[in-house]
């Protein structure tokens, strides 16, 4: 990906396949293959000429054509020759030479894509990215720390936040992708703080994580990393982190479902845009419309914001991720090598077919954790029902259902576990448990009752009770002329 990234950067500066191939010592066929990929857009910026030029009256028009080119395939963009021919054919009074046009177009492209600039006059469509952290309450009422990804648009002062457990490249890619699809486009340039979350800085060099390199190539934005100890280079998002923490996370919110909470945060952030910009005298929402006009188009398909790694399971079918966090696959996969899909919110060990064996909430932090998906132990428990009393499944059941299953003999217990396993495969584990709990409350924990209740739970959604107006029927039953009609 580092080679592909170099090709894309040179392509963005206006170099053709021959020039890139000569510079990088690659074959022209290889360079052309990667240049043909969609989604890598240019973002020219006008540069003032110090001396008068025959081209001066036409520079704004050239910039407009190049600006429109950013949303077209690279093979359908203006070359310097095409611009020269259009000016000759369409513009009265144009008499500049082709070399003059060629030099000007080249200077626009090279100047606009220089990285590491300290330019603080932010243009529409650029965004700054940073992480903050805040305290929240979980479902049990305990206080815990979450990281939040903050994305700010300095031109309009609009901003978004999204909650995550950590600051990994998967979290950054996941959060940015959700925002891109929310706003319907891709910012032209993102500014990061010293490679936080997306890579590692060693001296003056930044090595981006593989998953983020792929994400960047997929969406086509440019990227700039701040210089060390130069927070002023992204001061807008620095201020936005504090603003969001004070206005969205005070008093401390309770978070039971991070992804549902993030969807709510998107709307709450946009509500904040109705206030007036601190400097420009119009609403943030109105200014953000100018940001949106410069966004790059979204690619045809979303990006899988995850990475894959190979692990070796222990004798219980568990594996280790990130040095401190253990997750279960299933007893059948004990002592074997598995591929694990690691996302921002979930960890999933995969069977050779590509299907998830189990799904876990991803854990972060320096303390050891042990996550077990009790559903994966059902088949093994069926073979050894004598282990029921010490099983994790028993511990996960509601009190009433657990107590009734404790009273069953070995045959009855095996039948109940078989029913639980069948219903989990047919529907899901939660539906199976809820159906069996209701069967227990009805007084008969049988396979037939559980199956009927599970089918009902999975088919019918509960409806809110409401008062039915029967006046129409009352009028039909009213006597007419002393006779009931």
C-alpha positions in Angstrom: 0.0 0.0 0.0 2.9 2.4 0.5 3.8 2.0 -3.1 0.2 2.5 -4.2 0.0 5.6 -2.0 3.1 7.1 -3.6 1.6 6.5 -7.1 -1.7 8.2 -6.0 0.1 11.2 -4.5 2.1 11.7 -7.7 -1.1 11.2 -9.8 -2.8 13.9 -7.7 0.0 16.3 -8.5 -0.8 15.9 -12.2 1.9 13.5 -13.3 1.0 11.0 -16.0 1.7 7.2 -16.1 4.9 7.6 -18.1 6.4 10.3 -15.7 5.4 8.4 -12.6 6.8 5.1 -14.0 10.1 6.8 -14.8 10.3 8.5 -11.4 9.5 5.4 -9.3 11.1 2.8 -11.6 7.9 0.8 -11.9 6.4 -0.6 -15.1 4.0 1.6 -16.9 1.3 -1.1 -16.9 1.4 -1.3 -13.0 1.2 2.5 -12.7 -1.7 2.7 -15.1 -3.5 0.0 -13.3 -3.5 1.9 -10.0 -4.1 5.3 -11.6 -7.3 3.9 -13.1 -8.9 3.5 -9.7 -11.8 5.9 -9.0 -12.0 8.3 -6.1 -8.7 10.1 -6.1 -9.5 13.7 -6.7 -7.6 16.9 -7.2 -8.1 20.1 -5.3 -6.3 23.0 -7.0 -5.7 26.3 -5.3 -5.0 29.6 -7.2 -1.5 31.0 -6.8 -1.0 34.7 -7.4 1.4 35.7 -10.2 3.8 38.4 -9.2 4.2 39.7 -12.8 1.5 40.5 -15.3 0.7 37.7 -17.7 -1.4 37.2 -20.8 -3.1 34.5 -18.9 -4.3 36.7 -16.1 -7.8 37.4 -17.5 -8.4 33.7 -17.9 -6.9 32.3 -14.7 -10.3 32.2 -12.8 -11.8 30.3 -15.7 -9.0 27.7 -15.7 -9.3 27.3 -11.9 -13.1 26.7 -12.4 -12.5 24.0 -15.0 -9.9 22.3 -12.7 -12.3 22.5 -9.8 -15.0 20.8 -11.7 -12.5 18.1 -12.8 -12.1 17.0 -9.2 -15.4 15.2 -9.4 -14.6 13.4 -12.7 -12.5 10.4 -13.6 -8.9 11.2 -14.0 -9.0 10.2 -17.7 -11.8 12.7 -18.3 -10.1 15.7 -16.7 -8.6 18.7 -18.5 -5.0 18.5 -19.6 -3.0 21.7 -20.2 -3.3 21.1 -23.9 -7.1 20.7 -23.7 -7.4 23.9 -21.6 -5.3 25.8 -24.2 -7.5 24.6 -27.0 -10.7 25.5 -25.2 -9.4 28.9 -24.4 -8.5 29.4 -28.1 -11.9 28.3 -29.3 -14.2 29.8 -26.6 -12.5 33.0 -25.4 -12.3 36.2 -27.3 -8.9 38.0 -27.0 -7.0 34.9 -25.8 -3.5 34.8 -27.4 -1.3 33.1 -24.8 1.0 30.3 -25.7 0.6 26.7 -24.8 3.8 26.6 -22.7 2.5 29.5 -20.6 -0.8 27.5 -19.9 1.2 24.3 -19.2 3.4 26.0 -16.6 0.4 27.6 -14.9 -1.6 24.4 -14.6 1.5 22.6 -13.3 2.1 25.2 -10.6 -1.6 25.0 -9.5 -1.4 21.3 -9.1 1.9 21.1 -7.4 1.2 24.0 -5.0 -2.2 22.7 -4.0 -1.0 19.3 -3.0 2.0 20.1 -0.9 1.7 18.5 2.5 2.8 19.6 5.9 1.7 23.2 5.3 1.1 25.6 8.2 -1.6 27.5 6.3 -4.3 28.5 8.8 -6.7 30.2 6.4 -9.0 27.1 6.2 -10.9 26.6 3.0 -14.3 24.9 2.7 -14.2 21.1 2.7 -11.2 20.7 4.9 -11.5 19.0 8.3 -9.4 18.5 11.5 -9.5 15.2 13.5 -8.6 14.6 17.1 -9.5 12.4 20.1 -10.8 13.4 23.5 -11.9 11.4 26.5 -14.7 11.7 29.0 -16.4 9.8 31.7 -19.7 8.0 31.2 -22.0 5.6 33.2 -22.5 2.1 31.9 -25.6 0.0 32.2 -24.6 -1.1 35.7 -24.2 2.5 36.9 -20.4 2.2 37.0 -18.3 5.1 35.8 -15.9 4.3 32.9 -13.8 6.3 30.4 -14.6 6.4 26.7 -12.6 8.0 23.9 -14.5 10.2 21.5 -13.4 11.0 17.9 -14.0 14.7 17.1 -14.1 15.9 13.5 -14.3 19.7 13.0 -14.7 21.8 9.8 -12.7 25.0 10.5 -14.4 27.0 7.7 -17.9 26.6 9.0 -17.0 25.6 12.6 -19.3 22.6 12.3 -18.3 19.5 14.2 -19.2 15.9 15.0 -18.2 13.4 17.7 -18.4 9.6 17.9 -17.7 7.4 20.9 -15.2 4.5 20.9 -13.4 2.4 23.4 -9.9 3.3 22.1 -7.9 5.3 19.6 -7.1 2.6 17.0 -7.0 2.9 13.2 -10.2 0.8 13.0 -12.0 3.2 15.3 -10.8 6.2 13.2 -11.9 4.6 9.9 -15.2 3.4 11.3 -16.0 6.9 12.8 -15.0 8.8 9.7 -16.9 6.5 7.4 -20.1 7.0 9.4 -19.6 10.7 9.1 -18.8 10.7 5.4 -22.1 8.8 4.7 -24.0 11.1 7.0 -22.9 14.3 5.2 -23.0 12.7 1.8 -19.4 13.4 0.7 -15.7 13.2 1.6 -13.7 16.2 3.0 -10.9 17.1 0.6 -8.2 17.1 3.3 -8.0 15.8 6.9 -5.5 17.1 9.4 -4.4 14.8 12.2 -2.4 15.4 15.4 1.0 13.7 15.1 -0.4 10.4 13.6 -2.7 9.8 16.6 -4.8 6.7 16.1 -3.8 6.1 12.4 -0.1 5.5 12.5 3.2 6.1 14.3 5.6 8.9 14.0 9.3 8.0 14.1 11.4 11.2 14.0 10.1 13.1 11.0 8.5 10.1 9.3 4.9 8.9 9.8 4.1 5.3 9.1 0.4 4.9 8.7 -1.5 1.7 9.7 -2.3 -0.6 6.9 -6.1 -0.4 7.5 -6.0 3.4 7.4 -3.9 3.4 4.2 -6.5 1.3 2.6 -9.3 3.6 3.9 -7.5 6.7 2.6 -7.1 5.2 -0.8 -10.7 4.1 -0.8 -12.2 7.5 -0.1 -9.6 9.7 -1.8 -8.9 12.4 0.7 -5.6 14.1 1.3 -4.0 14.0 4.7 -1.7 16.2 6.7 0.0 15.5 10.1 0.7 18.3 12.5 4.3 18.9 13.4 5.2 17.7 16.9 4.2 20.1 19.7 2.3 22.3 17.2 -1.3 22.0 18.4 -2.0 25.5 16.9 -2.0 23.9 13.5 -5.3 22.3 14.4 -6.6 24.7 17.0 -10.2 24.5 15.7 -10.6 20.8 16.6 -8.7 21.3 19.9 -11.3 23.8 21.0 -14.1 21.7 19.6 -13.1 18.7 21.8 -13.6 20.8 24.9 -16.8 22.4 23.6 -18.4 19.0 22.8 -17.3 17.5 26.2 -18.9 20.5 28.1 -22.1 20.6 26.0 -22.9 17.0 25.1 -21.4 15.1 28.1 -22.5 17.1 31.1 -24.1 15.7 33.1 -22.5 12.4 32.6 -24.6 10.3 30.1 -25.4 6.7 30.6 -24.3 4.5 27.6 -25.7 1.0 27.3 -25.2 0.7 23.5 -22.3 2.6 22.0 -23.4 2.4 18.4 -27.0 3.5 19.2 -25.5 6.4 21.3 -23.3 7.4 18.4 -26.4 7.6 16.0 -28.0 9.9 18.5 -24.9 12.0 18.8 -24.9 12.7 15.0 -28.3 14.4 15.3 -27.4 16.3 18.5 -24.2 17.7 16.8 -26.2 18.9 13.8 -28.7 20.6 16.1 -25.9 22.7 17.5 -25.2 24.1 14.1 -28.2 26.5 14.3 -26.2 28.9 16.4 -24.3 31.8 14.8 -20.7 31.5 13.7 -18.5 33.2 16.3 -16.9 35.4 13.6 -18.8 35.4 10.3 -22.2 36.5 11.5 -24.3 33.7 9.9 -25.3 30.3 11.1 -22.9 27.3 11.2 -25.5 25.3 9.2 -25.5 27.8 6.4 -21.7 27.9 6.2 -21.5 24.1 6.2 -23.4 24.2 2.9 -20.3 25.7 1.4 -18.2 22.9 2.9 -20.5 20.4 1.3 -20.2 21.9 -2.2 -16.5 21.1 -2.2 -16.7 17.5 -0.9 -15.5 14.6 -3.0 -18.1 12.1 -4.1 -18.6 9.0 -2.1 -17.3 5.8 -3.7 -19.8 3.2 -5.0 -19.3 0.9 -2.0 -18.5 1.4 1.7 -15.2 0.4 3.3 -14.9 -2.6 5.6 -13.3 -0.8 8.6 -11.6 -3.8 10.2 -8.4 -5.7 10.1 -7.7 -9.5 10.1 -5.2 -11.4 12.1 -4.3 -15.0 12.8 -4.5 -16.4 16.3 -3.9 -19.7 18.1 -6.6 -20.8 20.5 -5.9 -22.4 23.9 -7.5 -25.6 25.3 -10.8 -23.8 26.0 -11.0 -22.3 22.5 -10.0 -18.8 23.7 -7.5 -16.4 22.0 -5.7 -13.3 22.9 -6.0 -9.9 21.2 -4.1 -6.6 22.0 -1.9 -8.3 24.6 -4.5 -8.2 27.5 -7.9 -9.3 26.2 -9.1 -12.9 25.8 -12.1 -13.9 23.7 -13.8 -17.2 23.2 -14.4 -19.0 19.9 -16.0 -22.4 20.8 -14.7 -25.6 22.5 -14.7 -27.3 19.0 -12.0 -24.9 17.9 -9.7 -25.4 20.9 -5.9 -25.7 20.0 -6.4 -24.5 16.4 -5.4 -21.5 14.3 -8.2 -19.1 13.4 -8.6 -15.8 11.5 -10.1 -13.1 13.6 -11.9 -10.0 12.3 -11.2 -7.0 14.5 -13.4 -3.9 14.1 -13.9 -0.7 16.1 -16.7 -2.3 18.3 -16.5 -6.0 17.8 -14.1 -9.0 17.6 -15.2 -12.0 15.6 -13.3 -15.3 15.2 -14.1 -16.8 11.7 -14.7 -20.3 10.6 -13.0 -21.4 7.3 -16.3 -20.6 5.5 -15.9 -16.9 6.6 -18.9 -17.1 9.0 -18.4 -15.7 12.5 -18.1 -18.4 15.2 -18.9 -15.9 17.9 -19.2 -12.1 18.2 -17.8 -10.1 21.1 -17.8 -6.5 22.1 -14.2 -5.3 21.7 -12.4 -4.5 24.9 -9.8 -1.8 25.5 -7.5 -0.8 28.3 -4.5 -2.2 30.2 -6.5 -4.5 32.5 -6.9 -8.1 31.5 -10.4 -9.0 30.4 -12.1 -12.3 29.5 -15.0 -12.3 27.1 -17.1 -15.5 26.6 -20.0 -16.0 24.2 -21.9 -18.6 26.2 -23.9 -19.6 23.1 -20.8 -21.3 21.6 -20.7 -23.8 24.6 -24.2 -25.2 24.1 -23.2 -28.0 21.7 -20.4 -29.1 24.1 -22.7 -28.9 27.1 -25.1 -31.2 25.3 -22.4 -33.9 25.2 -21.6 -33.4 28.9 -24.8 -32.3 30.7 -23.2 -33.2 34.0 -21.2 -30.0 33.8 -24.5 -28.0 33.9 -24.0 -26.7 37.5 -20.7 -25.1 36.7 -21.4 -23.9 33.2 -21.4 -20.3 32.0 -24.7 -20.8 30.3 -26.4 -21.6 33.6 -25.0 -18.4 35.1 -26.3 -16.3 32.1 -29.9 -17.5 32.5 -32.8 -15.6 34.2 -33.3 -16.7 37.8 -36.6 -18.5 37.3 -35.5 -20.5 34.2 -32.2 -21.4 35.9 -34.1 -22.6 39.0 -36.5 -24.8 37.0 -33.7 -26.4 34.9 -31.8 -27.1 38.2 -34.8 -29.4 39.2 -34.7 -31.4 36.0 -33.2 -34.9 35.9 -30.4 -35.7 33.4 -32.9 -36.7 30.6 -35.0 -33.6 31.1 -32.0 -31.4 31.3 -30.6 -32.8 28.1 -33.9 -32.2 26.4 -34.1 -28.6 27.6 -30.5 -27.9 26.5 -31.3 -29.5 23.1 -34.3 -27.2 22.7 -32.2 -24.2 23.7 -29.6 -25.2 21.1 -32.2 -25.7 18.3 -34.0 -22.5 19.0 -30.7 -20.5 19.1 -29.8 -21.9 15.7 -33.2 -21.2 14.2 -33.7 -17.7 15.7 -31.1 -16.4 18.2 -29.9 -17.1 21.7 -31.9 -14.3 23.3 -35.2 -15.4 21.6 -34.5 -19.0 22.8 -34.0 -17.9 26.4 -37.1 -15.6 26.4 -39.3 -18.4 24.9 -38.1 -20.9 27.5 -38.6 -18.4 30.3 -42.2 -17.8 29.2 -42.8 -21.5 29.0 -41.5 -21.8 32.5 -43.8 -19.1 33.7 -46.8 -20.9 32.1 -46.0 -23.9 34.2 -44.6 -26.3 31.6 -41.1 -26.1 30.3 -41.5 -28.4 27.3 -40.0 -28.4 23.9 -43.4 -27.9 22.2 -44.3 -24.9 24.3 -40.9 -23.3 23.8 -41.0 -23.8 20.0 -44.4 -22.2 19.7 -43.4 -19.2 22.0 -40.2 -18.7 20.1 -42.0 -18.6 16.7 -44.5 -16.1 18.2 -41.7 -13.9 19.6 -39.8 -13.8 16.3 -42.9 -13.1 14.2 -45.0 -10.6 16.1 -43.8 -7.3 17.3 -45.5 -6.0 20.5 -48.0 -3.3 19.8 -48.9 -0.4 22.1 -52.3 -0.7 23.6 -54.8 1.9 22.6 -58.5 2.7 23.2 -60.7 1.5 20.4 -63.6 3.8 19.4 -66.8 1.7 19.2 -69.2 4.6 18.7 -69.7 3.6 15.0 -70.9 0.2 16.1 -73.1 1.7 18.9 -74.9 3.9 16.3 -75.6 0.8 14.1 -77.2 -0.9 17.0 -79.5 2.1 18.0 -83.2 1.4 17.6 -84.9 3.0 14.7 -88.6 3.7 15.2 -88.7 1.5 18.3 -87.2 -1.4 16.4 -83.6 -2.6 16.5 -82.2 -2.7 13.0 
